[in-house]
Amino acid sequence: LGWALPFADGPAASATGIGLAVLSGAVTSGLGYALWYSLLPRLAPSAAAIAQLTVPVIALAVGVAFLGEVLNLQTAIASLVVLAGVALAAMPQRRMRSSGS
């Protein structure tokens, strides 16, 4: 299938279109990784791991805001569950005192 797609009948991709697609991917990925790796040394490992869990929710929000994607009830609830889990994981742990017995 991967080899069939470039040779299938359909709208032809122009050199400009291909160039813009590559540039768009390189710029967005490059900026995202540059930002992430510049912030990473300032984060505790646990905070960095927890931050990664928000990526699907952020992608959903961007899709809704800029691409007109529809947010249905199931996806909204799932996003709230993810954010609640991230909030719980990010909260400082309370230490329990031993009973000393």
C-alpha positions in Angstrom: 0.0 0.0 0.0 2.8 2.4 0.8 4.3 2.1 -2.7 0.9 2.2 -4.4 -0.2 5.6 -3.0 2.3 7.7 -4.9 1.4 6.0 -8.2 -2.4 5.9 -7.7 -4.7 8.1 -9.8 -5.8 11.2 -7.9 -4.9 14.8 -7.4 -1.2 15.4 -8.2 1.0 16.8 -5.5 2.9 19.8 -6.6 6.5 20.5 -5.7 5.3 23.6 -3.8 2.7 21.5 -1.8 5.3 18.9 -0.9 7.8 21.5 0.1 5.3 23.3 2.3 4.3 20.0 3.9 7.9 19.1 4.7 8.7 22.6 6.0 5.5 22.6 8.1 6.4 19.3 9.7 10.1 20.3 10.2 9.2 23.6 11.8 6.5 22.4 14.1 8.5 19.3 15.2 11.7 21.3 15.4 10.2 24.0 17.6 8.3 21.5 19.8 11.4 19.4 20.4 13.6 22.5 21.0 11.2 23.8 23.6 10.8 20.4 25.3 14.5 19.8 25.5 15.3 23.3 26.7 12.7 22.9 29.6 13.6 19.3 30.4 16.8 20.0 32.5 14.6 22.3 34.7 12.1 19.6 35.5 12.2 16.7 37.9 12.0 13.4 36.2 8.6 12.7 37.7 7.3 16.1 36.6 8.6 15.5 33.0 6.9 12.1 32.9 3.6 13.6 34.2 3.8 16.4 31.7 4.0 13.9 28.8 0.6 12.6 29.8 -1.1 15.8 28.8 0.0 15.6 25.1 -3.2 13.9 23.9 -5.4 16.5 25.6 -3.3 19.3 24.2 -3.5 17.8 20.7 -7.3 17.5 21.1 -7.6 21.1 22.2 -5.6 22.4 19.3 -7.7 20.3 16.9 -10.9 21.7 18.3 -9.6 25.3 18.4 -7.9 25.5 15.0 -9.1 22.6 12.8 -12.8 22.6 13.7 -12.8 19.1 15.1 -15.9 18.2 17.1 -15.6 17.5 20.8 -18.0 14.9 21.8 -19.1 13.9 25.3 -17.0 10.8 25.5 -13.8 12.6 24.4 -14.5 15.5 26.8 -15.0 13.1 29.7 -11.8 11.2 28.8 -9.8 14.4 28.7 -11.1 15.4 32.1 -10.1 12.0 33.5 -6.6 12.4 32.1 -6.3 15.9 33.5 -7.6 14.7 36.9 -5.0 11.9 36.9 -2.3 14.3 36.0 -3.4 16.7 38.8 -3.4 13.8 41.3 0.0 12.6 40.2 1.4 16.1 40.4 0.2 16.8 43.9 2.8 16.6 46.6 2.6 13.4 48.6 1.6 13.6 52.2 3.8 11.5 54.5 2.0 9.2 57.0 3.5 9.1 60.4 4.3 5.7 61.8 2.3 4.7 64.9 5.5 4.0 66.8 4.2 0.8 68.3 
